[in-house]
Amino acid sequence: MNTTLKESAQVFPLLLILAIIVILLDGLSIFNVIDLSRLNFVSYYDMPKPAAHGKEAYSLEPSSDHVALRFDDHNYDITSDHDWESIFPSNGNDYHVSMYRQLACLDTIRRAHLILYARQSNTSETPLLLKEAQWCFGYLRQIILCNADTTLEPSVRVYDLDDVFLQDATGLGEYHRCYDWTRIRHIEIPLSNSLDTGT
């Protein structure tokens, strides 16, 4: 294995972990917990709907804050580009729904993982690592879909490696309506202490 490939293989797990953290904490201020109730959010559901044939357009607004979803592993195999592409809407706009951008980031990491896997698939650990990665990608996809972040993110100009203009979104600088992840920490610490002491 050449030096560049070895370095890529060593850096990829760190990039994967960083990308997962960014996806899961997208829009949260780590240094300052914001009182979200005082902020005005603009989500897909808050946008004015254009009239269709003189009637108000259909709104996709969910009927309640939470729904029960049950996931299985029959679709979205880590190697199935078709399944992953089916998640995304086909139209491009000046705004992007955060959930789709988060899934697109996960899909990019998935494809990069497969490219690296193909380059170093001569080790005995590879099949187990690929299966474990498949479980992780499925799990992260479920998390993103369960959170269904509808924050609208403005398009930014990005260019691919061939200097072709693309519309994309970064999620940076936009407030997202999120669960207060610090509450989990407050519950987890006493729970883990009681499990350690047996009380």
Backbone hydrogen bonds, N-H to C=O, Kabsch-Sander energy under -0.5 kcal/mol:
donor,donor_aa,acceptor,acceptor_aa,energy
6,K,2,N,-2.2
7,E,3,T,-2.6
8,S,4,T,-2.5
9,A,5,L,-2.6
10,Q,6,K,-1.8
11,V,7,E,-2.2
12,F,8,S,-2.3
14,L,10,Q,-0.5
15,L,11,V,-2.2
16,L,12,F,-2.9
17,I,13,P,-2.3
18,L,14,L,-2.5
19,A,15,L,-2.8
20,I,16,L,-2.3
21,I,17,I,-2.3
22,V,18,L,-2.5
23,I,19,A,-2.6
24,L,20,I,-2.6
25,L,21,I,-2.3
26,D,23,I,-0.8
28,L,25,L,-2.4
30,I,28,L,-0.8
34,I,32,N,-0.5
36,L,34,I,-1.3
38,R,35,D,-1.4
39,L,36,L,-1.2
41,F,39,L,-0.6
43,S,41,F,-0.6
44,Y,150,T,-2.0
46,D,43,S,-1.2
47,M,43,S,-0.8
47,M,44,Y,-0.7
52,A,55,K,-3.0
53,H,51,A,-0.5
55,K,52,A,-1.8
69,L,67,V,-0.6
71,F,69,L,-0.5
80,S,77,D,-1.9
81,D,79,T,-1.2
84,W,80,S,-1.9
85,E,81,D,-2.8
86,S,82,H,-1.5
87,I,84,W,-1.3
88,F,85,E,-0.9
96,H,153,E,-2.2
98,S,151,T,-2.1
99,M,149,D,-2.3
100,Y,97,V,-0.8
101,R,97,V,-1.6
102,Q,98,S,-2.9
103,L,99,M,-2.3
104,A,100,Y,-2.3
105,C,101,R,-2.2
106,L,102,Q,-2.1
107,D,103,L,-2.5
108,T,104,A,-2.2
109,I,105,C,-2.2
110,R,106,L,-2.3
111,R,107,D,-2.5
112,A,108,T,-2.3
113,H,109,I,-2.5
114,L,110,R,-2.2
115,I,111,R,-2.0
116,L,112,A,-2.3
117,Y,113,H,-2.6
118,A,114,L,-2.3
119,R,115,I,-1.4
120,Q,116,L,-1.5
121,S,118,A,-0.6
123,T,120,Q,-0.7
126,T,123,T,-0.7
129,L,125,E,-2.5
130,L,126,T,-2.7
131,K,127,P,-2.1
132,E,128,L,-2.5
133,A,129,L,-2.6
134,Q,130,L,-2.3
135,W,131,K,-2.0
136,C,132,E,-2.2
137,F,133,A,-2.8
138,G,134,Q,-2.2
139,Y,135,W,-2.5
140,L,136,C,-2.7
141,R,137,F,-2.3
142,Q,138,G,-2.0
143,I,139,Y,-2.0
144,I,140,L,-2.3
145,L,141,R,-2.4
146,C,142,Q,-2.8
147,N,143,I,-2.0
148,A,144,I,-1.6
150,T,148,A,-0.5
152,L,42,V,-1.7
153,E,96,H,-2.5
153,E,151,T,-0.5
155,S,94,D,-2.7
156,V,168,D,-3.0
158,V,156,V,-0.6
158,V,166,L,-2.1
160,D,164,V,-2.1
163,D,160,D,-1.9
166,L,158,V,-3.1
168,D,156,V,-1.7
174,E,171,G,-0.9
178,C,176,H,-0.8
181,W,179,Y,-1.2
183,R,180,D,-1.7
184,I,180,D,-0.6
185,R,181,W,-1.2
186,H,182,T,-2.0
187,I,183,R,-1.8
188,E,184,I,-3.2
189,I,185,R,-2.2
191,L,187,I,-1.7
192,S,188,E,-3.1
193,N,189,I,-2.2
194,S,190,P,-2.4
195,L,191,L,-2.1
196,D,192,S,-2.0
197,T,193,N,-2.0
198,G,194,S,-1.4
199,T,194,S,-1.2
